[in-house]
Amino acid sequence: MARSSNGKSRFFGGNLSPISRNKSHSTTSIGRRNYSLYINKILKEVVPCRSISSSTVDFLNTLINETFAMIAVEARQLMNYRKRCTLTPEDIQKAVYLLLPKKLARYAVAFGSEAVHRFVHS
């Protein structure tokens, strides 16, 4: 018998309750990425003497996740419009051009293409 009647393990001597994990100060909903570490790193690179509040980090994290979701939905619609089963980089680039302002979209596509190129050739 592995358990006694009082709810304690006879082998480990502790309670059988699940381990509680410490959550960071900025949490997101399930299925969403948390970019707070990256936001803080970039802020420290740009302005080393400044800090950012956790509510602002949460807002920026939500903005990044929502923008990513909108680009993904638009790219999927473009893929379906072209009657293809594979999402290509061109679909993602066209979705970025459709959703973001002209200059911002140009920068986003340029930096994204450079990041993919570095990843592929590393």
Biopython code that builds the backbone (N, CA, C, O; Angstrom):
import numpy as np
from Bio.PDB.StructureBuilder import StructureBuilder

atoms = [
    (1, "MET", "N", (0.838, -1.158, 0.000)),
    (1, "MET", "CA", (0.000, 0.000, 0.000)),
    (1, "MET", "C", (0.895, 1.237, 0.000)),
    (1, "MET", "O", (1.704, 1.418, 0.910)),
    (2, "ALA", "N", (0.751, 2.103, -1.035)),
    (2, "ALA", "CA", (1.617, 3.266, -1.180)),
    (2, "ALA", "C", (1.125, 4.451, -0.364)),
    (2, "ALA", "O", (1.927, 5.299, 0.027)),
    (3, "ARG", "N", (-0.177, 4.531, -0.099)),
    (3, "ARG", "CA", (-0.706, 5.666, 0.653)),
    (3, "ARG", "C", (-1.307, 5.178, 1.958)),
    (3, "ARG", "O", (-1.916, 4.111, 2.037)),
    (4, "SER", "N", (-1.115, 5.985, 2.957)),
    (4, "SER", "CA", (-1.803, 5.702, 4.203)),
    (4, "SER", "C", (-3.111, 6.463, 4.204)),
    (4, "SER", "O", (-3.361, 7.251, 3.291)),
    (5, "SER", "N", (-3.925, 6.257, 5.170)),
    (5, "SER", "CA", (-5.250, 6.862, 5.187)),
    (5, "SER", "C", (-5.217, 8.363, 5.468)),
    (5, "SER", "O", (-6.212, 9.044, 5.219)),
    (6, "ASN", "N", (-4.102, 8.904, 5.979)),
    (6, "ASN", "CA", (-4.065, 10.327, 6.283)),
    (6, "ASN", "C", (-3.612, 11.181, 5.097)),
    (6, "ASN", "O", (-3.452, 12.390, 5.261)),
    (7, "GLY", "N", (-3.398, 10.604, 3.909)),
    (7, "GLY", "CA", (-3.066, 11.361, 2.714)),
    (7, "GLY", "C", (-1.585, 11.605, 2.544)),
    (7, "GLY", "O", (-1.200, 12.366, 1.657)),
    (8, "LYS", "N", (-0.738, 10.998, 3.349)),
    (8, "LYS", "CA", (0.698, 11.177, 3.219)),
    (8, "LYS", "C", (1.313, 9.938, 2.596)),
    (8, "LYS", "O", (0.850, 8.818, 2.813)),
    (9, "SER", "N", (2.349, 10.155, 1.831)),
    (9, "SER", "CA", (3.056, 9.047, 1.219)),
    (9, "SER", "C", (3.921, 8.367, 2.263)),
    (9, "SER", "O", (4.591, 9.035, 3.051)),
    (10, "ARG", "N", (3.910, 7.071, 2.272)),
    (10, "ARG", "CA", (4.689, 6.383, 3.282)),
    (10, "ARG", "C", (6.164, 6.360, 2.884)),
    (10, "ARG", "O", (7.026, 6.168, 3.741)),
    (11, "PHE", "N", (6.471, 6.554, 1.584)),
    (11, "PHE", "CA", (7.867, 6.531, 1.141)),
    (11, "PHE", "C", (8.540, 7.890, 1.247)),
    (11, "PHE", "O", (9.730, 7.974, 1.552)),
    (12, "PHE", "N", (7.787, 8.950, 0.997)),
    (12, "PHE", "CA", (8.400, 10.269, 0.969)),
    (12, "PHE", "C", (8.046, 11.107, 2.182)),
    (12, "PHE", "O", (8.708, 12.115, 2.430)),
    (13, "GLY", "N", (7.067, 10.748, 2.920)),
    (13, "GLY", "CA", (6.734, 11.426, 4.157)),
    (13, "GLY", "C", (6.008, 12.739, 3.990)),
    (13, "GLY", "O", (5.633, 13.348, 4.992)),
    (14, "GLY", "N", (5.792, 13.204, 2.782)),
    (14, "GLY", "CA", (5.133, 14.485, 2.564)),
    (14, "GLY", "C", (3.727, 14.301, 2.041)),
    (14, "GLY", "O", (3.283, 13.180, 1.792)),
    (15, "ASN", "N", (3.032, 15.412, 1.876)),
    (15, "ASN", "CA", (1.696, 15.366, 1.294)),
    (15, "ASN", "C", (1.781, 15.035, -0.183)),
    (15, "ASN", "O", (2.812, 15.247, -0.821)),
    (16, "LEU", "N", (0.698, 14.519, -0.716)),
    (16, "LEU", "CA", (0.650, 14.152, -2.121)),
    (16, "LEU", "C", (0.057, 15.262, -2.979)),
    (16, "LEU", "O", (-0.305, 15.023, -4.131)),
    (17, "SER", "N", (-0.045, 16.455, -2.440)),
    (17, "SER", "CA", (-0.600, 17.554, -3.218)),
    (17, "SER", "C", (0.379, 17.956, -4.319)),
    (17, "SER", "O", (1.589, 17.783, -4.170)),
    (18, "PRO", "N", (-0.139, 18.489, -5.415)),
    (18, "PRO", "CA", (0.757, 18.878, -6.506)),
    (18, "PRO", "C", (1.699, 20.000, -6.081)),
    (18, "PRO", "O", (1.388, 20.796, -5.195)),
    (19, "ILE", "N", (2.837, 20.042, -6.724)),
    (19, "ILE", "CA", (3.838, 21.052, -6.400)),
    (19, "ILE", "C", (3.347, 22.397, -6.903)),
    (19, "ILE", "O", (2.920, 22.524, -8.051)),
    (20, "SER", "N", (3.410, 23.395, -6.042)),
    (20, "SER", "CA", (3.005, 24.725, -6.465)),
    (20, "SER", "C", (4.197, 25.404, -7.117)),
    (20, "SER", "O", (5.311, 25.362, -6.595)),
    (21, "ARG", "N", (3.959, 26.019, -8.244)),
    (21, "ARG", "CA", (5.024, 26.690, -8.969)),
    (21, "ARG", "C", (4.888, 28.188, -8.803)),
    (21, "ARG", "O", (3.782, 28.729, -8.795)),
    (22, "ASN", "N", (6.009, 28.844, -8.673)),
    (22, "ASN", "CA", (5.988, 30.294, -8.576)),
    (22, "ASN", "C", (5.740, 30.880, -9.959)),
    (22, "ASN", "O", (6.383, 30.490, -10.933)),
    (23, "LYS", "N", (4.814, 31.809, -10.035)),
    (23, "LYS", "CA", (4.511, 32.457, -11.295)),
    (23, "LYS", "C", (5.238, 33.788, -11.335)),
    (23, "LYS", "O", (5.440, 34.432, -10.305)),
    (24, "SER", "N", (5.629, 34.193, -12.537)),
    (24, "SER", "CA", (6.276, 35.489, -12.677)),
    (24, "SER", "C", (5.228, 36.576, -12.479)),
    (24, "SER", "O", (4.026, 36.310, -12.488)),
    (25, "HIS", "N", (5.701, 37.793, -12.304)),
    (25, "HIS", "CA", (4.777, 38.891, -12.056)),
    (25, "HIS", "C", (3.921, 39.206, -13.268)),
    (25, "HIS", "O", (2.829, 39.754, -13.115)),
    (26, "SER", "N", (4.376, 38.881, -14.456)),
    (26, "SER", "CA", (3.563, 39.122, -15.645)),
    (26, "SER", "C", (3.149, 37.781, -16.234)),
    (26, "SER", "O", (3.959, 37.078, -16.839)),
    (27, "THR", "N", (1.900, 37.440, -16.054)),
    (27, "THR", "CA", (1.394, 36.168, -16.559)),
    (27, "THR", "C", (0.524, 36.434, -17.771)),
    (27, "THR", "O", (-0.043, 37.516, -17.918)),
    (28, "THR", "N", (0.425, 35.458, -18.618)),
    (28, "THR", "CA", (-0.416, 35.580, -19.798)),
    (28, "THR", "C", (-1.413, 34.437, -19.803)),
    (28, "THR", "O", (-1.312, 33.494, -19.019)),
    (29, "SER", "N", (-2.377, 34.542, -20.704)),
    (29, "SER", "CA", (-3.368, 33.481, -20.803)),
    (29, "SER", "C", (-2.729, 32.234, -21.394)),
    (29, "SER", "O", (-1.644, 32.286, -21.973)),
    (30, "ILE", "N", (-3.406, 31.141, -21.241)),
    (30, "ILE", "CA", (-2.870, 29.868, -21.701)),
    (30, "ILE", "C", (-2.775, 29.871, -23.220)),
    (30, "ILE", "O", (-3.689, 30.332, -23.904)),
    (31, "GLY", "N", (-1.670, 29.358, -23.743)),
    (31, "GLY", "CA", (-1.470, 29.296, -25.168)),
    (31, "GLY", "C", (-0.796, 30.519, -25.746)),
    (31, "GLY", "O", (-0.600, 30.593, -26.959)),
    (32, "ARG", "N", (-0.441, 31.467, -24.927)),
    (32, "ARG", "CA", (0.212, 32.684, -25.399)),
    (32, "ARG", "C", (1.640, 32.718, -24.887)),
    (32, "ARG", "O", (1.917, 32.241, -23.787)),
    (33, "ARG", "N", (2.539, 33.270, -25.666)),
    (33, "ARG", "CA", (3.928, 33.395, -25.255)),
    (33, "ARG", "C", (4.096, 34.630, -24.392)),
    (33, "ARG", "O", (3.345, 35.598, -24.506)),
    (34, "ASN", "N", (5.089, 34.576, -23.534)),
    (34, "ASN", "CA", (5.389, 35.695, -22.671)),
    (34, "ASN", "C", (6.714, 36.303, -23.128)),
    (34, "ASN", "O", (7.757, 35.657, -23.039)),
    (35, "TYR", "N", (6.675, 37.520, -23.608)),
    (35, "TYR", "CA", (7.834, 38.191, -24.153)),
    (35, "TYR", "C", (8.446, 39.194, -23.176)),
    (35, "TYR", "O", (9.246, 40.034, -23.587)),
    (36, "SER", "N", (8.091, 39.126, -21.905)),
    (36, "SER", "CA", (8.544, 40.135, -20.950)),
    (36, "SER", "C", (10.059, 40.148, -20.795)),
    (36, "SER", "O", (10.650, 41.215, -20.627)),
    (37, "LEU", "N", (10.691, 38.995, -20.846)),
    (37, "LEU", "CA", (12.144, 38.939, -20.737)),
    (37, "LEU", "C", (12.796, 39.681, -21.902)),
    (37, "LEU", "O", (13.753, 40.430, -21.706)),
    (38, "TYR", "N", (12.282, 39.473, -23.107)),
    (38, "TYR", "CA", (12.840, 40.125, -24.289)),
    (38, "TYR", "C", (12.579, 41.631, -24.266)),
    (38, "TYR", "O", (13.436, 42.419, -24.667)),
    (39, "ILE", "N", (11.400, 42.025, -23.798)),
    (39, "ILE", "CA", (11.073, 43.445, -23.703)),
    (39, "ILE", "C", (12.046, 44.137, -22.764)),
    (39, "ILE", "O", (12.556, 45.212, -23.080)),
    (40, "ASN", "N", (12.308, 43.532, -21.616)),
    (40, "ASN", "CA", (13.245, 44.131, -20.660)),
    (40, "ASN", "C", (14.669, 44.169, -21.199)),
    (40, "ASN", "O", (15.384, 45.146, -20.975)),
    (41, "LYS", "N", (15.098, 43.116, -21.912)),
    (41, "LYS", "CA", (16.446, 43.105, -22.484)),
    (41, "LYS", "C", (16.617, 44.214, -23.512)),
    (41, "LYS", "O", (17.636, 44.905, -23.513)),
    (42, "ILE", "N", (15.640, 44.389, -24.380)),
    (42, "ILE", "CA", (15.734, 45.423, -25.407)),
    (42, "ILE", "C", (15.703, 46.804, -24.772)),
    (42, "ILE", "O", (16.422, 47.702, -25.210)),
    (43, "LEU", "N", (14.882, 46.985, -23.748)),
    (43, "LEU", "CA", (14.836, 48.267, -23.061)),
    (43, "LEU", "C", (16.189, 48.600, -22.443)),
    (43, "LEU", "O", (16.641, 49.743, -22.510)),
    (44, "LYS", "N", (16.835, 47.607, -21.842)),
    (44, "LYS", "CA", (18.141, 47.845, -21.225)),
    (44, "LYS", "C", (19.216, 48.127, -22.276)),
    (44, "LYS", "O", (20.178, 48.838, -21.987)),
    (45, "GLU", "N", (19.072, 47.588, -23.482)),
    (45, "GLU", "CA", (20.015, 47.903, -24.559)),
    (45, "GLU", "C", (19.820, 49.321, -25.060)),
    (45, "GLU", "O", (20.793, 50.025, -25.333)),
    (46, "VAL", "N", (18.563, 49.749, -25.184)),
    (46, "VAL", "CA", (18.274, 51.061, -25.747)),
    (46, "VAL", "C", (18.482, 52.165, -24.712)),
    (46, "VAL", "O", (19.160, 53.155, -24.983)),
    (47, "VAL", "N", (17.894, 51.990, -23.518)),
    (47, "VAL", "CA", (17.991, 52.992, -22.464)),
    (47, "VAL", "C", (18.380, 52.279, -21.164)),
    (47, "VAL", "O", (17.501, 51.832, -20.427)),
    (48, "PRO", "N", (19.676, 52.164, -20.871)),
    (48, "PRO", "CA", (20.112, 51.370, -19.714)),
    (48, "PRO", "C", (19.658, 51.914, -18.351)),
    (48, "PRO", "O", (19.524, 51.149, -17.396)),
    (49, "CYS", "N", (19.426, 53.213, -18.257)),
    (49, "CYS", "CA", (19.110, 53.783, -16.941)),
    (49, "CYS", "C", (17.606, 53.805, -16.655)),
    (49, "CYS", "O", (17.209, 54.266, -15.586)),
    (50, "ARG", "N", (16.778, 53.338, -17.543)),
    (50, "ARG", "CA", (15.324, 53.352, -17.345)),
    (50, "ARG", "C", (14.792, 51.962, -17.035)),
    (50, "ARG", "O", (15.408, 50.950, -17.368)),
    (51, "SER", "N", (13.628, 51.940, -16.387)),
    (51, "SER", "CA", (12.937, 50.673, -16.139)),
    (51, "SER", "C", (11.502, 50.815, -16.648)),
    (51, "SER", "O", (11.086, 51.887, -17.086)),
    (52, "ILE", "N", (10.765, 49.720, -16.582)),
    (52, "ILE", "CA", (9.404, 49.696, -17.119)),
    (52, "ILE", "C", (8.507, 48.976, -16.114)),
    (52, "ILE", "O", (8.920, 47.993, -15.500)),
    (53, "SER", "N", (7.298, 49.462, -15.951)),
    (53, "SER", "CA", (6.391, 48.851, -14.980)),
    (53, "SER", "C", (5.850, 47.532, -15.504)),
    (53, "SER", "O", (5.830, 47.288, -16.711)),
    (54, "SER", "N", (5.418, 46.695, -14.593)),
    (54, "SER", "CA", (4.912, 45.375, -14.990)),
    (54, "SER", "C", (3.614, 45.492, -15.788)),
    (54, "SER", "O", (3.354, 44.666, -16.663)),
    (55, "SER", "N", (2.797, 46.507, -15.499)),
    (55, "SER", "CA", (1.561, 46.667, -16.277)),
    (55, "SER", "C", (1.876, 47.078, -17.718)),
    (55, "SER", "O", (1.173, 46.677, -18.646)),
    (56, "THR", "N", (2.925, 47.871, -17.905)),
    (56, "THR", "CA", (3.326, 48.247, -19.256)),
    (56, "THR", "C", (3.886, 47.050, -20.003)),
    (56, "THR", "O", (3.622, 46.877, -21.193)),
    (57, "VAL", "N", (4.664, 46.218, -19.305)),
    (57, "VAL", "CA", (5.194, 44.999, -19.920)),
    (57, "VAL", "C", (4.037, 44.083, -20.316)),
    (57, "VAL", "O", (4.058, 43.499, -21.400)),
    (58, "ASP", "N", (3.034, 43.950, -19.459)),
    (58, "ASP", "CA", (1.867, 43.129, -19.790)),
    (58, "ASP", "C", (1.127, 43.669, -21.013)),
    (58, "ASP", "O", (0.669, 42.906, -21.863)),
    (59, "PHE", "N", (1.015, 45.006, -21.088)),
    (59, "PHE", "CA", (0.354, 45.623, -22.243)),
    (59, "PHE", "C", (1.137, 45.338, -23.519)),
    (59, "PHE", "O", (0.550, 44.956, -24.531)),
    (60, "LEU", "N", (2.463, 45.520, -23.482)),
    (60, "LEU", "CA", (3.288, 45.251, -24.657)),
    (60, "LEU", "C", (3.234, 43.771, -25.048)),
    (60, "LEU", "O", (3.214, 43.435, -26.232)),
    (61, "ASN", "N", (3.210, 42.897, -24.047)),
    (61, "ASN", "CA", (3.110, 41.457, -24.311)),
    (61, "ASN", "C", (1.793, 41.131, -25.014)),
    (61, "ASN", "O", (1.772, 40.335, -25.953)),
    (62, "THR", "N", (0.709, 41.733, -24.572)),
    (62, "THR", "CA", (-0.587, 41.530, -25.207)),
    (62, "THR", "C", (-0.584, 42.076, -26.630)),
    (62, "THR", "O", (-1.127, 41.453, -27.543)),
    (63, "LEU", "N", (0.031, 43.244, -26.815)),
    (63, "LEU", "CA", (0.119, 43.835, -28.144)),
    (63, "LEU", "C", (0.885, 42.931, -29.106)),
    (63, "LEU", "O", (0.468, 42.745, -30.249)),
    (64, "ILE", "N", (1.996, 42.372, -28.652)),
    (64, "ILE", "CA", (2.796, 41.474, -29.490)),
    (64, "ILE", "C", (1.998, 40.220, -29.836)),
    (64, "ILE", "O", (1.973, 39.797, -30.992)),
    (65, "ASN", "N", (1.351, 39.629, -28.841)),
    (65, "ASN", "CA", (0.575, 38.409, -29.091)),
    (65, "ASN", "C", (-0.595, 38.654, -30.036)),
    (65, "ASN", "O", (-0.873, 37.829, -30.907)),
    (66, "GLU", "N", (-1.284, 39.783, -29.869)),
    (66, "GLU", "CA", (-2.422, 40.086, -30.733)),
    (66, "GLU", "C", (-1.967, 40.365, -32.166)),
    (66, "GLU", "O", (-2.624, 39.948, -33.120)),
    (67, "THR", "N", (-0.846, 41.069, -32.315)),
    (67, "THR", "CA", (-0.313, 41.328, -33.655)),
    (67, "THR", "C", (0.092, 40.029, -34.328)),
    (67, "THR", "O", (-0.182, 39.822, -35.510)),
    (68, "PHE", "N", (0.744, 39.155, -33.576)),
    (68, "PHE", "CA", (1.121, 37.851, -34.118)),
    (68, "PHE", "C", (-0.107, 37.060, -34.552)),
    (68, "PHE", "O", (-0.102, 36.436, -35.613)),
    (69, "ALA", "N", (-1.154, 37.085, -33.740)),
    (69, "ALA", "CA", (-2.381, 36.346, -34.074)),
    (69, "ALA", "C", (-3.036, 36.914, -35.331)),
    (69, "ALA", "O", (-3.509, 36.156, -36.177)),
    (70, "MET", "N", (-3.068, 38.245, -35.461)),
    (70, "MET", "CA", (-3.671, 38.848, -36.654)),
    (70, "MET", "C", (-2.876, 38.500, -37.910)),
    (70, "MET", "O", (-3.460, 38.226, -38.959)),
    (71, "ILE", "N", (-1.537, 38.512, -37.807)),
    (71, "ILE", "CA", (-0.705, 38.150, -38.962)),
    (71, "ILE", "C", (-0.923, 36.691, -39.329)),
    (71, "ILE", "O", (-1.003, 36.353, -40.510)),
    (72, "ALA", "N", (-1.021, 35.824, -38.330)),
    (72, "ALA", "CA", (-1.232, 34.401, -38.595)),
    (72, "ALA", "C", (-2.577, 34.150, -39.267)),
    (72, "ALA", "O", (-2.664, 33.345, -40.195)),
    (73, "VAL", "N", (-3.615, 34.822, -38.816)),
    (73, "VAL", "CA", (-4.943, 34.642, -39.414)),
    (73, "VAL", "C", (-4.946, 35.152, -40.854)),
    (73, "VAL", "O", (-5.481, 34.493, -41.745)),
    (74, "GLU", "N", (-4.352, 36.321, -41.083)),
    (74, "GLU", "CA", (-4.320, 36.877, -42.434)),
    (74, "GLU", "C", (-3.496, 36.000, -43.377)),
    (74, "GLU", "O", (-3.868, 35.806, -44.534)),
    (75, "ALA", "N", (-2.374, 35.469, -42.878)),
    (75, "ALA", "CA", (-1.541, 34.589, -43.707)),
    (75, "ALA", "C", (-2.290, 33.298, -44.044)),
    (75, "ALA", "O", (-2.170, 32.785, -45.157)),
    (76, "ARG", "N", (-3.054, 32.777, -43.101)),
    (76, "ARG", "CA", (-3.837, 31.575, -43.365)),
    (76, "ARG", "C", (-4.908, 31.856, -44.409)),
    (76, "ARG", "O", (-5.160, 31.021, -45.277)),
    (77, "GLN", "N", (-5.539, 33.021, -44.334)),
    (77, "GLN", "CA", (-6.544, 33.369, -45.334)),
    (77, "GLN", "C", (-5.934, 33.521, -46.722)),
    (77, "GLN", "O", (-6.543, 33.126, -47.716)),
    (78, "LEU", "N", (-4.725, 34.097, -46.795)),
    (78, "LEU", "CA", (-4.035, 34.199, -48.082)),
    (78, "LEU", "C", (-3.679, 32.819, -48.624)),
    (78, "LEU", "O", (-3.786, 32.567, -49.824)),
    (79, "MET", "N", (-3.256, 31.933, -47.735)),
    (79, "MET", "CA", (-2.926, 30.572, -48.142)),
    (79, "MET", "C", (-4.172, 29.868, -48.698)),
    (79, "MET", "O", (-4.099, 29.192, -49.724)),
    (80, "ASN", "N", (-5.296, 30.026, -48.026)),
    (80, "ASN", "CA", (-6.538, 29.415, -48.493)),
    (80, "ASN", "C", (-7.015, 30.048, -49.803)),
    (80, "ASN", "O", (-7.564, 29.359, -50.663)),
    (81, "TYR", "N", (-6.806, 31.343, -49.952)),
    (81, "TYR", "CA", (-7.207, 32.038, -51.183)),
    (81, "TYR", "C", (-6.431, 31.515, -52.380)),
    (81, "TYR", "O", (-6.976, 31.392, -53.477)),
    (82, "ARG", "N", (-5.159, 31.209, -52.168)),
    (82, "ARG", "CA", (-4.325, 30.667, -53.246)),
    (82, "ARG", "C", (-4.495, 29.162, -53.414)),
    (82, "ARG", "O", (-3.854, 28.553, -54.270)),
    (83, "LYS", "N", (-5.358, 28.563, -52.596)),
    (83, "LYS", "CA", (-5.669, 27.127, -52.642)),
    (83, "LYS", "C", (-4.411, 26.284, -52.449)),
    (83, "LYS", "O", (-4.126, 25.371, -53.223)),
    (84, "ARG", "N", (-3.674, 26.614, -51.403)),
    (84, "ARG", "CA", (-2.473, 25.861, -51.061)),
    (84, "ARG", "C", (-2.629, 25.273, -49.674)),
    (84, "ARG", "O", (-3.433, 25.746, -48.871)),
    (85, "CYS", "N", (-1.853, 24.236, -49.400)),
    (85, "CYS", "CA", (-1.902, 23.578, -48.099)),
    (85, "CYS", "C", (-0.707, 23.935, -47.225)),
    (85, "CYS", "O", (-0.652, 23.556, -46.055)),
    (86, "THR", "N", (0.243, 24.661, -47.789)),
    (86, "THR", "CA", (1.461, 24.989, -47.060)),
    (86, "THR", "C", (1.573, 26.499, -46.903)),
    (86, "THR", "O", (1.415, 27.248, -47.867)),
    (87, "LEU", "N", (1.845, 26.932, -45.691)),
    (87, "LEU", "CA", (2.057, 28.349, -45.422)),
    (87, "LEU", "C", (3.483, 28.708, -45.817)),
    (87, "LEU", "O", (4.436, 28.130, -45.295)),
    (88, "THR", "N", (3.630, 29.645, -46.721)),
    (88, "THR", "CA", (4.949, 30.020, -47.216)),
    (88, "THR", "C", (5.373, 31.360, -46.612)),
    (88, "THR", "O", (4.537, 32.102, -46.097)),
    (89, "PRO", "N", (6.659, 31.667, -46.673)),
    (89, "PRO", "CA", (7.115, 32.986, -46.194)),
    (89, "PRO", "C", (6.467, 34.139, -46.952)),
    (89, "PRO", "O", (6.264, 35.214, -46.387)),
    (90, "GLU", "N", (6.140, 33.925, -48.227)),
    (90, "GLU", "CA", (5.481, 34.975, -49.001)),
    (90, "GLU", "C", (4.099, 35.294, -48.435)),
    (90, "GLU", "O", (3.683, 36.453, -48.431)),
    (91, "ASP", "N", (3.389, 34.277, -47.959)),
    (91, "ASP", "CA", (2.083, 34.508, -47.335)),
    (91, "ASP", "C", (2.228, 35.374, -46.092)),
    (91, "ASP", "O", (1.437, 36.291, -45.867)),
    (92, "ILE", "N", (3.231, 35.080, -45.295)),
    (92, "ILE", "CA", (3.451, 35.848, -44.067)),
    (92, "ILE", "C", (3.854, 37.278, -44.399)),
    (92, "ILE", "O", (3.376, 38.220, -43.766)),
    (93, "GLN", "N", (4.734, 37.448, -45.392)),
    (93, "GLN", "CA", (5.159, 38.793, -45.777)),
    (93, "GLN", "C", (3.990, 39.607, -46.322)),
    (93, "GLN", "O", (3.853, 40.785, -45.994)),
    (94, "LYS", "N", (3.151, 38.996, -47.144)),
    (94, "LYS", "CA", (1.988, 39.713, -47.676)),
    (94, "LYS", "C", (1.014, 40.083, -46.560)),
    (94, "LYS", "O", (0.409, 41.154, -46.593)),
    (95, "ALA", "N", (0.861, 39.192, -45.566)),
    (95, "ALA", "CA", (-0.010, 39.502, -44.431)),
    (95, "ALA", "C", (0.536, 40.679, -43.636)),
    (95, "ALA", "O", (-0.226, 41.532, -43.181)),
    (96, "VAL", "N", (1.846, 40.726, -43.471)),
    (96, "VAL", "CA", (2.463, 41.855, -42.757)),
    (96, "VAL", "C", (2.227, 43.141, -43.531)),
    (96, "VAL", "O", (1.877, 44.163, -42.941)),
    (97, "TYR", "N", (2.417, 43.103, -44.862)),
    (97, "TYR", "CA", (2.188, 44.293, -45.677)),
    (97, "TYR", "C", (0.729, 44.744, -45.630)),
    (97, "TYR", "O", (0.453, 45.941, -45.695)),
    (98, "LEU", "N", (-0.201, 43.804, -45.518)),
    (98, "LEU", "CA", (-1.616, 44.163, -45.460)),
    (98, "LEU", "C", (-2.020, 44.755, -44.109)),
    (98, "LEU", "O", (-2.893, 45.621, -44.045)),
    (99, "LEU", "N", (-1.386, 44.290, -43.029)),
    (99, "LEU", "CA", (-1.840, 44.681, -41.694)),
    (99, "LEU", "C", (-1.100, 45.882, -41.097)),
    (99, "LEU", "O", (-1.689, 46.663, -40.350)),
    (100, "LEU", "N", (0.166, 46.029, -41.417)),
    (100, "LEU", "CA", (0.965, 47.087, -40.793)),
    (100, "LEU", "C", (1.096, 48.283, -41.725)),
    (100, "LEU", "O", (0.955, 48.140, -42.940)),
    (101, "PRO", "N", (1.363, 49.452, -41.174)),
    (101, "PRO", "CA", (1.632, 50.613, -42.027)),
    (101, "PRO", "C", (2.849, 50.370, -42.917)),
    (101, "PRO", "O", (3.694, 49.528, -42.615)),
    (102, "LYS", "N", (2.925, 51.119, -44.017)),
    (102, "LYS", "CA", (3.889, 50.843, -45.081)),
    (102, "LYS", "C", (5.337, 50.772, -44.589)),
    (102, "LYS", "O", (6.023, 49.782, -44.842)),
    (103, "LYS", "N", (5.805, 51.801, -43.896)),
    (103, "LYS", "CA", (7.208, 51.847, -43.472)),
    (103, "LYS", "C", (7.498, 50.784, -42.420)),
    (103, "LYS", "O", (8.538, 50.127, -42.470)),
    (104, "LEU", "N", (6.579, 50.610, -41.464)),
    (104, "LEU", "CA", (6.750, 49.594, -40.423)),
    (104, "LEU", "C", (6.756, 48.187, -41.024)),
    (104, "LEU", "O", (7.521, 47.325, -40.593)),
    (105, "ALA", "N", (5.899, 47.963, -42.019)),
    (105, "ALA", "CA", (5.858, 46.654, -42.678)),
    (105, "ALA", "C", (7.162, 46.373, -43.410)),
    (105, "ALA", "O", (7.659, 45.247, -43.390)),
    (106, "ARG", "N", (7.719, 47.395, -44.057)),
    (106, "ARG", "CA", (8.992, 47.216, -44.753)),
    (106, "ARG", "C", (10.103, 46.818, -43.782)),
    (106, "ARG", "O", (10.878, 45.902, -44.055)),
    (107, "TYR", "N", (10.173, 47.515, -42.646)),
    (107, "TYR", "CA", (11.180, 47.181, -41.635)),
    (107, "TYR", "C", (10.947, 45.790, -41.060)),
    (107, "TYR", "O", (11.896, 45.032, -40.859)),
    (108, "ALA", "N", (9.690, 45.454, -40.795)),
    (108, "ALA", "CA", (9.374, 44.148, -40.208)),
    (108, "ALA", "C", (9.766, 43.013, -41.150)),
    (108, "ALA", "O", (10.339, 42.014, -40.714)),
    (109, "VAL", "N", (9.464, 43.162, -42.422)),
    (109, "VAL", "CA", (9.805, 42.128, -43.391)),
    (109, "VAL", "C", (11.324, 42.029, -43.554)),
    (109, "VAL", "O", (11.865, 40.928, -43.652)),
    (110, "ALA", "N", (12.008, 43.166, -43.582)),
    (110, "ALA", "CA", (13.468, 43.155, -43.734)),
    (110, "ALA", "C", (14.139, 42.469, -42.550)),
    (110, "ALA", "O", (14.999, 41.608, -42.735)),
    (111, "PHE", "N", (13.747, 42.847, -41.338)),
    (111, "PHE", "CA", (14.353, 42.243, -40.147)),
    (111, "PHE", "C", (13.958, 40.773, -40.012)),
    (111, "PHE", "O", (14.774, 39.950, -39.597)),
    (112, "GLY", "N", (12.728, 40.441, -40.357)),
    (112, "GLY", "CA", (12.294, 39.048, -40.294)),
    (112, "GLY", "C", (13.034, 38.172, -41.288)),
    (112, "GLY", "O", (13.426, 37.053, -40.959)),
    (113, "SER", "N", (13.228, 38.671, -42.500)),
    (113, "SER", "CA", (13.968, 37.915, -43.517)),
    (113, "SER", "C", (15.419, 37.721, -43.092)),
    (113, "SER", "O", (15.990, 36.647, -43.280)),
    (114, "GLU", "N", (16.013, 38.770, -42.517)),
    (114, "GLU", "CA", (17.393, 38.656, -42.045)),
    (114, "GLU", "C", (17.505, 37.640, -40.912)),
    (114, "GLU", "O", (18.465, 36.870, -40.870)),
    (115, "ALA", "N", (16.542, 37.628, -39.997)),
    (115, "ALA", "CA", (16.570, 36.675, -38.883)),
    (115, "ALA", "C", (16.425, 35.247, -39.376)),
    (115, "ALA", "O", (17.111, 34.350, -38.885)),
    (116, "VAL", "N", (15.537, 35.022, -40.346)),
    (116, "VAL", "CA", (15.377, 33.681, -40.906)),
    (116, "VAL", "C", (16.647, 33.253, -41.633)),
    (116, "VAL", "O", (17.068, 32.101, -41.529)),
    (117, "HIS", "N", (17.256, 34.180, -42.368)),
    (117, "HIS", "CA", (18.498, 33.864, -43.089)),
    (117, "HIS", "C", (19.610, 33.473, -42.110)),
    (117, "HIS", "O", (20.331, 32.503, -42.341)),
    (118, "ARG", "N", (19.745, 34.236, -41.011)),
    (118, "ARG", "CA", (20.763, 33.905, -40.013)),
    (118, "ARG", "C", (20.484, 32.560, -39.354)),
    (118, "ARG", "O", (21.410, 31.802, -39.066)),
    (119, "PHE", "N", (19.204, 32.264, -39.113)),
    (119, "PHE", "CA", (18.838, 30.995, -38.479)),
    (119, "PHE", "C", (19.137, 29.813, -39.401)),
    (119, "PHE", "O", (19.648, 28.787, -38.953)),
    (120, "VAL", "N", (18.821, 29.959, -40.677)),
    (120, "VAL", "CA", (19.027, 28.872, -41.625)),
    (120, "VAL", "C", (20.521, 28.614, -41.840)),
    (120, "VAL", "O", (20.937, 27.463, -41.973)),
    (121, "HIS", "N", (21.319, 29.664, -41.874)),
    (121, "HIS", "CA", (22.739, 29.519, -42.181)),
    (121, "HIS", "C", (23.625, 29.432, -40.945)),
    (121, "HIS", "O", (24.842, 29.582, -41.055)),
    (122, "SER", "N", (23.049, 29.197, -39.784)),
    (122, "SER", "CA", (23.880, 29.050, -38.574)),
    (122, "SER", "C", (24.095, 27.594, -38.220)),
    (122, "SER", "O", (24.769, 27.291, -37.235)),
]
sb = StructureBuilder()
sb.init_structure("model")
sb.init_model(0)
sb.init_chain("A")
sb.init_seg("    ")
for serial, (resi, resn, name, xyz) in enumerate(atoms, 1):
    if name == "N":
        sb.init_residue(resn, " ", resi, " ")
    sb.init_atom(name, np.array(xyz, "f"), 0.0, 1.0, " ", f" {name:<3s}", serial, name[0])
structure = sb.get_structure()
